[in-house]
Amino acid sequence: MGKETSIVEKLELVIPGFHGYKKKELIREDDRLVRGKVADTLALARREMERALQRCAMVSCAQLVAIDNLRKKLMALESRVRHAEAGYRGYFDRVKFKEEELKRLIEYDAKMIELAEEILNEVKALNGQIANPQALGMAVLNLDDKLINFEEVLGKRMSFAAGE
């Protein structure tokens, strides 16, 4: 039997170049890599959302405004993740890191990556339901829930990283 993969090892597998915040001089780079991975996944979801919006407009579906609002929310989240100040000055300027703090930061990173992937999957599901009004309504609600959840995790991570 093989040993279970740790959160850090999982992140290292999905983010090329990620070092798990192990080396002080690479901490800001690791933060940038994590945010880049999450923002890239959200960008894929946004592009898929734009396709859904076009398809919805072509068939005059009732969820057009709701889908456009979700697209805007997704764009804002993508921008917030991608353009956040590298390394969150307050947290990454500290000289020493406690093991528990690093573990918590890595858990936030893993959750953000997981949620970004779930958002992408929800957008794909929504896109597949454009011609089915009832299923489309549920897909819109499910995606909105995922975006709210992602926003909460991102806010907590940013507060934690700022030392609040």
C-alpha positions in Angstrom: 0.0 0.0 0.0 1.2 3.5 -0.9 1.3 6.3 1.6 -1.3 9.0 1.4 -0.4 12.2 -0.5 -0.1 15.3 1.8 -1.7 18.6 0.9 1.7 20.1 0.1 2.5 17.2 -2.3 -0.9 17.6 -4.0 -0.2 21.3 -4.5 3.2 20.5 -5.8 1.6 18.2 -8.4 -0.9 20.7 -9.7 1.3 23.8 -9.5 4.6 23.5 -11.4 7.4 25.1 -9.4 5.6 25.3 -6.1 7.9 24.7 -3.1 5.3 24.6 -0.3 6.6 27.8 1.3 9.6 25.9 2.5 12.3 28.4 1.4 12.0 31.9 2.7 13.3 33.5 -0.5 10.7 31.6 -2.5 7.7 32.3 -0.4 6.4 35.2 -2.5 7.0 33.2 -5.6 5.0 30.3 -4.2 2.2 32.7 -3.3 2.3 34.1 -6.9 2.2 30.5 -8.3 -0.8 29.5 -6.2 -2.7 32.7 -7.2 -1.8 32.2 -10.8 -3.1 28.7 -10.9 -6.4 29.7 -9.2 -6.8 32.8 -11.5 -6.1 30.7 -14.6 -8.8 28.2 -13.6 -11.2 31.0 -13.0 -10.3 32.5 -16.4 -11.2 29.2 -18.0 -14.5 29.2 -16.1 -15.1 32.8 -17.3 -14.5 31.9 -20.9 -16.9 29.0 -20.6 -19.4 31.4 -19.0 -19.1 33.8 -21.9 -19.9 30.9 -24.2 -22.9 30.1 -22.1 -24.0 33.7 -22.2 -23.8 33.7 -26.0 -25.8 30.4 -26.2 -28.4 31.8 -23.8 -28.8 34.9 -25.9 -29.2 32.8 -29.1 -32.1 30.8 -27.6 -33.6 33.8 -25.6 -33.4 32.0 -22.3 -34.9 33.6 -19.2 -31.6 33.4 -17.2 -29.7 35.8 -19.4 -29.3 38.5 -16.8 -28.5 36.1 -14.0 -25.8 34.4 -16.1 -24.3 37.8 -17.0 -24.3 38.8 -13.3 -22.4 35.6 -12.5 -20.0 36.3 -15.3 -19.2 39.7 -13.9 -18.8 38.2 -10.4 -16.4 35.6 -11.8 -14.4 38.3 -13.6 -14.1 40.3 -10.4 -12.9 37.3 -8.5 -10.4 36.3 -11.2 -9.0 39.9 -11.1 -8.9 40.0 -7.4 -6.9 36.8 -7.2 -4.6 37.6 -10.1 -3.8 41.1 -9.2 -3.5 40.8 -5.4 -0.3 42.3 -4.1 2.3 39.5 -4.4 3.1 38.0 -1.0 0.6 40.1 1.1 3.1 42.4 2.7 2.0 41.9 6.4 2.4 38.2 6.5 5.3 37.5 4.2 7.6 40.1 5.7 7.8 38.1 8.9 11.2 36.5 9.4 10.1 33.2 10.8 7.0 31.1 10.1 5.3 28.9 12.6 4.5 25.4 11.4 0.8 25.9 12.2 0.6 29.1 10.2 2.2 27.5 7.1 -0.2 24.6 7.4 -3.2 26.9 7.6 -2.0 28.9 4.6 -1.5 25.7 2.6 -5.0 24.5 3.6 -6.4 27.8 2.3 -4.4 27.4 -1.0 -5.7 23.8 -1.5 -9.3 24.9 -0.8 -9.0 27.8 -3.3 -7.7 25.5 -6.0 -10.4 22.9 -5.2 -13.2 25.6 -5.3 -11.8 27.1 -8.6 -12.0 23.6 -10.2 -15.6 23.2 -8.8 -16.6 26.6 -10.2 -15.2 25.5 -13.6 -17.2 22.3 -13.5 -20.4 24.2 -12.4 -20.0 26.6 -15.4 -19.6 23.6 -17.7 -22.7 22.1 -16.3 -24.6 25.4 -16.6 -23.5 25.6 -20.2 -24.9 22.2 -20.9 -28.3 23.2 -19.5 -29.0 26.3 -21.6 -31.9 24.6 -23.4 -33.5 23.2 -20.2 -35.0 26.1 -18.2 -35.6 24.3 -14.9 -32.1 22.6 -14.9 -30.6 26.0 -16.0 -32.2 27.7 -13.0 -30.7 25.2 -10.6 -27.3 25.4 -12.4 -27.3 29.2 -11.9 -28.1 28.8 -8.2 -25.4 26.1 -7.7 -22.8 28.3 -9.4 -23.8 31.3 -7.3 -23.3 29.2 -4.2 -19.8 28.2 -5.3 -18.8 31.7 -6.1 -20.0 32.9 -2.7 -18.1 30.0 -1.0 -14.9 30.9 -3.0 -15.3 34.6 -2.1 -15.4 33.6 1.6 -12.3 31.4 1.4 -10.4 34.0 -0.5 -11.3 36.7 2.0 -10.3 34.5 4.9 -7.0 33.6 3.2 -6.2 37.3 2.4 -7.1 38.3 6.0 -4.9 35.5 7.4 -2.0 36.4 5.1 -2.2 40.1 6.1 -1.8 39.0 9.7 -5.3 40.0 10.8 
